[in-house]
Amino acid sequence: MLFNSLDFLIFFPVVTALYFAIPKGFHTLRTVWLLLASYYFYMCWNPTYALLILLSTVITYLSGLLIRRSDRLADPGRRQGWKRLWVGLSFGSNLLILCLFKYLTFFLENLARVLGWAGVSFQVPVVDLLLPVGISFYTFQALGYTMDVYRGDIEAEPNFLRYALFVSFFPQLVAGPIERSGSLLRQLREERSFDFLWARAGFLRMLWGFFQKMVVADRLAMLVNTVYNAPGEQSGAAVALATVFFCFQIYCDFGGYSNIAIGAAQVLGVRLMENFRQPFLALSIRDFWRRWHISLSTWFRDYLYVPLGGSRKGEGRAILNNMIVFLVSGLWHGAGWHFILWGGLHGLYQGVGRLTAGARAAVRKKLWIREKGPIHALAAWAVTFSLVAFAFLLFRANSMTDARTLIRALFFDFRPEALAGEGLFALGLDRPDFTVALVSLAVLILADLLRERWPDVEERMEGLALPLRWTIYLLLIFSVLIFGIYGPGYDAASFIYFAF
């Protein structure tokens, strides 16, 4: 079930109304209702998906209980040994399931290529496994719980129903944010009453998410798909425009999903973590990753980068650890070398940034450029956005062959005149739609600038006069209704990160 579908517009109010209709004293019944709703939401894609999420839930739930039981052993050596066994089995079995469904074909194809270089013929078997929606997200959330229990950061959850709801909570089940057990499990234990102010803020957050997805992302996708799906026919100028548009498409697509998820959870009385914080206002690659897909980047920091040694073992080791994290992050996003190269490029960016920090500071000093001055900020923003956009070209390309074709056009066949006249409007967006795209991008950028200046901009809106506040609400509503992309026969467009 897609957030931007008519089904969800019926499903969500019904679930919310019945949830709060259950009296507060019947907390278990409320949990069961949300759990059933979450599994129904997930099974709308494919009923068999529920078996996989249930399997992951059972494995990680039992591992938590076994780790807690091992903590009672008197002998420190045996205690640590058993705990490592249970956490190892939990990680191993869940990652095996993830690899089987997501990476098996990729592995076999590359194995056949390597064997071919060695003169060995290997026929890749046909593996007809449908990638379950959101498997990477709920797997990482469940594994984070296992590690939190192992470290002693939280107590193992004894209530299976509550833990199952933690893994499958429908607002953030399919594409995050990847919640931490210490936050979401604690909130799921609490009794909640309907809060009108919280619900109103949640609905406004959802409305902004619908604007990002349906007005901005899905419209930009029309031009992006035209260019990227026919790479050999494009000028470098068209590739550059499509790449910039893709940056905002993926931001509004994934950020829109996150805002709808956060808003829906807020209506239900649950606060989810922020997943984006104005990423295209970043002034460095490190700053970008503090703002982009925050739940995943912090997951990798806490459960991979820090266990590898982080930055505690010197600059060289920190750069290596960072590169490992970004290569794994690229693979997490998809079974393709262009995803791995995208992750490796971001690791390279950060490594070069660390190694050249001193030299760049010396240049700024010689040129009398203040580090926090406007000239430096503008230059840093331009360089950061350019590097991020180039990496996104690899991310969006359908294959490494397409990526090479697009890069060749970008650097050796730019031809800006190809966009002159009606050439610009032959890329998937006619003149009216292109105008709407530019206006909606201006609204998006203005909103991000306001939020960067005033992080509590939503709360400030509550202080506006009622007519002005409702004018903003109605403008957003009618923007979605009038300018939203619905597709033929209301064929709601899926979200990009559903594929990961």
Buried (B, 14 or more C-beta within 10 A) or exposed (E): BBBBBEEBEEBBEEBBEEBBEBEEEEBEEBBBBBBEBBBBBBBBBEEEBBEBBBEBBBBBBBBBBBBBEBBEBEEEEEBEEBBEBBBEBBBEBBBEBBBEBBBBBBEBEBEBEEEEEEEEEBEEEEEEEEBBBBBBBBBBBBBBBBBBBBEEBBBBBEBEBBBBBBBBBBBBBBBBBBBBBEBBBEBBEEEBEBBEEBBBBBBBBBBBBBBBBBBBBBBBBBBBBBBBEEBEEBBBBBBBBBBBBBBBBBBBBBBBBBBBBBBBBBBBBBEBBBBBBBBBBBBBBBBBBBBBBBBBBBBBBBBBBEEBEBBEEEEEBBBBBBBBBBBBBBBBBBBBBBBBBBBBBBBBBBBEBBEEEEEEEEEBEEEEEEEEEEEBBEBBBEEBBEBBBBBBBBBBBEEBEBBEBBBBBBEEEBBEEBBEEEBBBEBBBEEEBBEBBEEBBEBBBEBBEBBEEEEEEEEEBEEEEEEEBEEEBEEBEEBBEEBBBBEEEEEBBBBBBBBB
